Amino acid sequence: MKAAVVEEAGRLSIRELPEPSFGEYQARCRLLYGTVCAGTDGHLLRGDPPFCYWTKRPFVIGHESVDQVVETGRRVRYLKPGDLVTRVGTPAVGGVHSTWGGFAEVGLATDWRAMEEDQAPGWDDPSLRVQQVLPPDVDPMVAPLFITWRETLSYLTRMGVSPHRSVLVIGSGGNGLAFVSHARNLGASPVVLVGSSQRMETGRQAGATVVFDYRAPKVWDQVRSVVPDGFDFVVDAVGKASNVAEGQRCLKPGGTIGIYGLDECGTITLAPGRTFTYYGGGYDEAETHEAVLAFYRAGRLDPGVWIDRREIFPLTDLAAAFEAVRSRRLVKPLVRLAATS
């Protein structure tokens, strides 16, 4: 099978690797589509913190992939051939490690429900629960977005975002746009986005009440004028010290700020001087699967905000997909993984 391998920091190759073997609670799957994550995938490729501390190269990259089940192990009961399963990848094979391993042609899904019923070793591994079966009405091209949507919705709901609360989102990448859409779907108002000038219309399409170019003169004065008493919630989807500093100034006394992005991981400090809550609780992607599915079916998550179905990259051209993210030409490039789909 073909797989995208990070050989060393900044160097990506497409290798032929042996297909992984599957166990009694696993299913062999054909990986269909994936999307490039500017945050996690970008940092993994470059070897940035925090991933540089625990990843071993070479490794198969990719964590936003979906598969179709082909063959199942003898104890599998809740997966069947033809099922579409989220966040599936290949494990370490052929001397190559794996960080989720989503950018490959073949992967393994785990029937964690059967494992839990049987109390099989490893049944309580929470990371397995992200492998959820999607119903037939979900387009396989859209399916990778469920990973971004679930992560970000869990993060916001755990922060406490609720109806009639004001939300400021800093960053207009895939995660920032997801925070905007979720905040609106949760009833928050106003929802303000500060991002790239290239994403102004996309931000409005995602549901932002007001959109600001982060490079505009006196932009933060304009942001604060929208909610003069300060925002209830601020989310930095990029993870930069300057964003966090400005976000704190936009926060109301007693408000909540969260740092979701990783660009300056380990170097950001919070300034004293006012009372606020720092949200550091992370997310549980699996817990929001049904809520995201409901929003999608109701037409309240527009895939066109994130992906362009007219431009699909083959796995062999993954480097071009990364470049489309870097240049901000596309929000989340769509990658065809298997040779046929």
N, C-alpha and C positions, 0 to 999 in steps of 0.2 A: 504494500500500500504506500501511497505518497503521504508525506507529512511535512509540515513547516517546522523547521528546527532552528532555534537560536544557537549558533555555534559558539559565539563569543559576543561580548557587549557590542551591539550595533550591527551584527552580521547575521543575516537570515539566509537559510538555504532550504531548498525542497529536496528531501531525501526519500529514497525507497527504504522502507522499514518492514520487518516481518509483522504480520497481523497478530494482534494479541489473542491469546487463548482465553476462553471464558469458563467460569466456574458454575457450580450447580444453581446458584442464585443470580446468575448474570445472563445477559442477552448480548449476542453479537449484533452489532448495528452498523448500518450504512449511514455515515454522516452526510447530511444533505446540505445545510447552509449554516454559515456563521457570520457574525458581524465583528468588525474591528472596534475595540474599545480604546479610545484615545488615552484613557487613564491607565488602567491595569496593563493592557497589552503594550502600550507605549513605554511604560516604566520597565516592564520585563525585558523588552527588546533592548533598551538602552542600558539596563543594569543599574537602575536608580534605586535609592532607598524606597521602601524598606525591603524590596524583593531581593536586592543584591546580598542581603544577609543570610538568606536561606535557600535560594535557588542554586541548583548545581547544573552547570552547562556540560554538554549540550542538552537542550530540553525541547519538547514539542510545546508550542505556544498555543494560546486560544482558549477562551473560557465562555464564549457566547455562541454555542453551537447546538444544533438540534439534529436528531437522528431518526431513522426509521428502523424498527426492530426487524431483524432478518431471521434469527434462530435463537432459541432459548435453552437454558440449562434445565436439568430435570426437576428442580425444585421451584422453578419460576411459576407463579400462579397469576400475577397481576400485570404481566407484560405479555403481549402476543405479537406475532409477525404482522407488520403493517402499522403498529402503533408509532406515533410521533412523540418523542421524549425530549425534554429540555435538559440543557447543560450536561451533555454527554461528551466524553473524549476518550482518548487512548491512554492506557497506563504506560509506565516505562517499558520499552521494548528495545531489543537489539542494542543494548548498551546506551540508549538515549533516555534521559529522564523525562518527566512530564510535569508541567504546571497546568493541570486540568486537561491539557492535550486535545483541545477542541479543533485545531486546524489540521485535521487528518481525514483520510477517506473511510477509516473503520474505527469504531470505538466500542466501549462496553457500557451497558446500562445495568443497574443493580435493582433487583426486586426487593426493596427495603421493607415493603409491607409483609411479604412472605418471611423475610428474615426476622422481623419483629414477632410475628405469630409463632415462629418456631424457636424464638430465643436463640438464634444462631449467633456464633461469635461475630462481633462487630455490628449487631443489629441496632445499637444505640448511637452509631456514628451520625451526628446531625447533618454532616455534609452530604449524605446520600439522599436526603429528602428534597434536595433541589431537582432531582430527576423525577419530574412529574409528567404524566401522560396528558397530552393536549387532545381535545375533541376534534373530530374530523372537519369541523367548520373553520378551524384555524389554518390559514395559509402557511405552508412550510417556510415561505420567504419571510413572513412576519414573525414566525415562532421564536427566532433568536432574540427579538426585542423583549420577550417576556422576562428574560434574565435581568436586563436593565430596569424594566418596569417594576419587577417584584422587589429588587434590592432597594430602589429609591422610595417606593411606597412604604415599605417596612420602616425605613429610616425616618420618614416624615411622621408616620403614625406613632412611632415610638417617641419621637420628639414631643408630640402632643398637638400637632397642627389640627385645627378643627374649624368649624364654620365661623365666619365673621372675624377671624384673626388675620392680621396683616403678615405677609411673608415677603422677604427679600431674598432673591436667589442671585448669587454672584457666579457667573460662568455660563456660557451658552453652548457647551458641548452636549453630548448625548445625555449625560446625567443631569446637567443643569436644566435642559429642556424637559426632562422627565419630572424633575422636582416642580417645575412650573405647572405642567399638566395635572400632576397629582394634587398640588395645592388647590387648584381650581376645582378639581373633582371632589376634594374634601370640604369644599364650601368656603375656603379662605378668601378674603378680600380686604384690600387689594393685594395682587400678586405682582411684584415688580421684579424685572430681570435686568441685570447689568451684564453686558456681554460684548461680543465682537460686532463691529459694524456690519460684517458679512451675514450676521444672524438676526438682524432686526425684524425682518418680516417673518422669519421662522419662529422667533420668539413669540410674536403675536399669534401665529398659527397654533403654537403650543398652548396658548391661553393666557399669556401675560397681559395684565391690565395696562402696564406702561413698560416700555423697553428703552434702555439707555445704552449708548456706546461708551464703553469704559474709558476710551481715549478722549472723549469730548471735554472741553474746558469746563472746570467747575462742576463736573458731573455729580460728585457726591453731594454738593449743595442742592442740586436738582433732585437727587434721590431723597434726601431728607425732607425736602419740601412736600413730597407726596404724602408722607405721614409725619407731620411735624412733632408729634409726641413720641415718635420712635416706633419701630416695627416690633411686633410680638416675637417673630422668628426670623433669624438670618441663617442662611445656609451658604457656605463657601464650597462650591462644587469643584473648585480648582485646587485649593490648598496652598495659597500664597500668603505670606506674612502681611503684605500690603492690603490684600483683600480683607483679611481678618481684622486688621487695625481699622479700616474704614467701616467694616461691618459692625464692629463694636460701637462706633460713633453713631451708627444709624439705629441702634437697638434701644428700645424703651427700658426704663428702670424695671428690673425683674424679668426682662425678656430672656429668650433662649437663643444661643448661637451654636451652630454645629459646623465642624470642619470635615467635609466628606472627601475632598480631593487630596492628592498626595504630592503635588509638585515640589513643595518645600518641606517634605515630611521630616519631622524631628528638629526643625529649626524655628517653629512658630511659637511665640509666647503671647499670652493674653495680658492686656494692660489692666492694672488695678484702677480704682477710682469710682466705680459704680457697681451697683448690685445687679448681677445677671447670673443665668445658669449656662454652664457649658455642657452641651450634650455630647457625651462620649460613649454612648451605649451601642453604637453600631446598628446592625439590622439582622433579621432572620428571613432570608429570601423566601423560604418555603411557606411561611405563614401567610403571605399575601397572594398566593397563587390564585385562589378562587376570586378574590376581590379584583385582581387585575383582569382575569378572564371576564368578569361581569362588566367592568368598564370597557373592555375591548368590544364585547358583544353589543353594548349599548351605543357604540360609536363615539365614546368619550376619550378614546386614545387613538389618535390618527397616525397610522404607521408612516404616512408621507412626511411627517415632521422629521423622522430619523433616517429613513431609507429611500433610495431611488431605485425602483425596480427596473428602470430602463438601463441601468448600468450595473452589471453583475461581473465581479472579478473571478476568474478561475483560480483555484488554489495555487497553480503554478505562477500566477502573477500577483501573489499576496503583497510583494514589496510595493507594487503600484497602489494597492489599497491603503497601505500605511502612508504613502505619500499623499493620497487624497485627504486623509485625516490631518496630516501635518500642515497642509496648505489651506485647510478649512474649506476645501471645495465640496466635500461631502461630510455629513454629520457622522454616519455610521455606514461605511461601505459594506455592501453585501457580497459575500464570498460563496461561490459554489464549491462544495467540498468533494463530493463524489463525482466520478467521471460522467455519470448520467443521473438524472433525477426525475 
